[in-house]
Amino acid sequence: MGLFQKLVNLLGVGRKEVNVLVVGLNNSGKTTVVNSFKSEEDKMTDIVPTVGFNIEKFQNQNLAFTAFDMSGHGRYRDLWEHYYKECHGIIFVIDSSDRLRLVVVKEELDLLLQHPNICQKSIPILFFANKMDCKDALSSVKIAAALGLDKIMDKPWHISASNALTGEGLQEGVEWLTQQIRENLNVKH
């Protein structure tokens, strides 16, 4: 690393690259959430269900995010754990209107939190209580209670009510995640 690059990094002027894992059950809105953070020219117009995973890039402040948008279908959820070790943050997207599968969401969250590559790190977890515009949607408070988020004591977490189609609640959430990752990595603005 050259002297100039060291100085840039020391002053916090350079852009830091971070990896975030985007997880949640199928049809929760993960790809739509990630798509909303991309620049206008990079946004997808047609969102299709993710098979396996997609890698997307976006920026917020001086952090360059590489988002691993993981499929939420049951047969692909085992892939999630292969990306835990290298991630700096997790975005967990929940379909607020899918009351029937909230138990499955809790099971997947518990598996994630118990994984050796996650339980030993103070990795920030951002929860998007997505699809808040649906008439049967649970509030973010009720989702937090159903998932037992108050029991997560060893990691910073935040839940943000969101609507990925309109972008409502997304920026607030990613700002929180950016700040948490910045503090973990000791990155200046």
C-alpha positions in Angstrom: 0.0 0.0 0.0 1.4 3.3 -1.1 1.9 6.3 1.2 -0.9 8.2 -0.4 -3.4 5.3 0.1 -2.3 5.0 3.7 -2.9 8.7 4.2 -6.3 8.5 2.5 -7.3 5.6 4.8 -6.0 7.3 7.9 -8.0 10.4 7.1 -11.0 8.4 6.3 -11.3 9.9 2.9 -11.1 6.6 1.0 -14.1 4.3 0.5 -14.2 1.2 2.7 -15.7 -1.9 1.2 -18.0 -4.0 3.4 -20.0 -7.2 2.9 -23.6 -7.4 4.0 -25.8 -10.5 3.9 -29.4 -10.0 2.9 -31.5 -12.8 4.2 -35.2 -13.6 4.9 -37.8 -16.0 3.7 -38.8 -16.2 0.0 -41.1 -13.4 -1.1 -40.2 -11.1 1.8 -38.8 -8.4 -0.5 -35.0 -8.9 -0.2 -34.2 -8.2 -3.8 -36.6 -5.2 -4.0 -34.9 -3.8 -0.8 -31.4 -4.1 -2.3 -32.6 -2.8 -5.7 -33.8 0.4 -4.0 -30.3 1.2 -2.8 -28.7 1.0 -6.3 -28.1 4.0 -8.5 -30.9 4.8 -11.0 -29.0 3.4 -14.0 -28.3 0.1 -12.1 -31.8 -0.6 -10.9 -33.6 -3.6 -12.2 -37.1 -3.0 -13.6 -38.3 -6.5 -13.2 -37.7 -8.3 -10.0 -37.8 -12.1 -10.2 -37.4 -14.6 -7.3 -33.7 -15.2 -6.5 -32.3 -18.7 -7.1 -29.2 -19.3 -5.0 -28.0 -15.8 -4.5 -27.3 -12.5 -6.3 -24.4 -10.1 -5.6 -25.3 -6.5 -5.8 -23.3 -3.3 -5.0 -24.4 0.0 -3.6 -22.9 2.9 -1.7 -23.9 4.8 1.4 -21.8 7.6 2.8 -18.2 6.5 2.2 -18.9 2.7 2.5 -19.2 0.6 -0.6 -21.5 -2.3 0.1 -21.4 -5.7 -1.5 -24.8 -7.2 -0.7 -25.2 -11.0 -0.9 -28.9 -11.2 -1.7 -29.7 -14.8 -0.6 -32.6 -16.9 -1.8 -35.2 -17.4 0.9 -36.6 -20.7 -0.5 -36.2 -23.6 2.0 -33.9 -25.6 -0.2 -31.4 -22.6 -0.5 -31.4 -21.4 3.1 -28.5 -23.7 3.9 -26.3 -21.5 1.7 -26.7 -18.5 4.1 -24.1 -19.9 6.5 -21.4 -20.0 3.9 -21.4 -16.2 3.9 -21.5 -15.5 7.6 -17.7 -15.5 8.2 -17.0 -12.6 5.8 -20.0 -10.4 6.5 -19.8 -7.1 8.3 -23.6 -6.7 8.8 -26.9 -8.6 8.2 -30.1 -7.3 6.7 -32.9 -9.6 7.6 -36.1 -8.8 5.6 -39.5 -10.0 7.0 -42.8 -9.9 5.2 -44.9 -8.2 7.8 -48.1 -9.4 6.3 -47.1 -13.1 6.3 -48.3 -14.0 9.8 -48.4 -17.7 9.1 -44.7 -18.0 8.4 -43.5 -15.8 11.3 -42.7 -19.0 13.2 -40.4 -20.0 10.4 -38.7 -16.6 10.4 -38.0 -17.0 14.1 -36.6 -20.5 13.5 -34.2 -19.2 10.8 -33.2 -16.2 12.9 -32.4 -18.5 15.9 -30.3 -20.7 13.6 -28.5 -17.7 12.3 -27.8 -16.3 15.8 -26.5 -19.7 17.1 -24.1 -20.2 14.2 -20.4 -20.1 15.4 -19.5 -17.5 12.8 -22.3 -15.2 14.0 -22.6 -15.8 17.8 -19.0 -14.9 18.4 -19.1 -11.5 16.6 -20.8 -8.3 17.5 -22.3 -8.1 14.0 -25.1 -5.5 13.5 -28.4 -6.9 12.3 -30.9 -4.6 10.6 -34.4 -6.0 10.4 -36.8 -4.6 7.8 -40.4 -5.2 8.7 -41.3 -5.0 5.0 -44.7 -4.7 3.2 -46.1 -2.4 5.9 -48.6 -1.1 3.3 -50.5 -4.5 3.3 -53.7 -4.4 5.3 -52.8 -7.5 7.4 -49.3 -6.3 8.2 -48.1 -6.6 11.8 -46.4 -3.5 13.3 -42.6 -3.6 13.7 -43.2 -3.7 17.5 -45.3 -6.8 17.2 -42.8 -8.4 14.9 -39.9 -7.6 17.3 -41.9 -9.2 20.1 -42.8 -12.3 18.1 -39.2 -12.8 17.1 -37.9 -12.1 20.6 -35.5 -9.4 19.4 -35.3 -8.0 22.9 -33.3 -11.1 23.9 -30.5 -10.3 21.5 -28.1 -8.7 24.0 -24.7 -9.3 22.3 -25.3 -7.6 19.0 -26.6 -4.2 17.9 -29.9 -4.6 16.2 -32.6 -2.3 14.8 -36.0 -2.9 13.3 -37.4 -0.5 10.7 -40.9 -0.6 9.3 -40.5 -0.5 5.5 -42.2 -0.6 2.1 -39.5 -1.7 -0.4 -41.7 -0.7 -3.4 -41.9 3.0 -2.3 -38.6 3.0 -0.4 -40.3 4.1 2.9 -38.2 3.2 5.9 -35.3 1.9 3.9 -32.9 4.9 4.1 -33.4 5.2 7.9 -32.5 1.5 8.3 -29.4 1.6 6.0 -28.2 4.7 7.8 -28.3 2.9 11.1 -26.5 -0.1 9.6 -23.8 2.1 8.0 -23.2 3.8 11.4 -22.9 0.4 13.2 -20.5 -1.0 10.6 -18.5 2.2 10.7 -18.1 1.9 14.5 -17.2 -1.8 14.2 -14.5 -1.0 11.7 -13.5 2.3 13.3 -14.1 4.1 9.9 -14.3 7.9 9.9 -16.9 9.8 7.9 
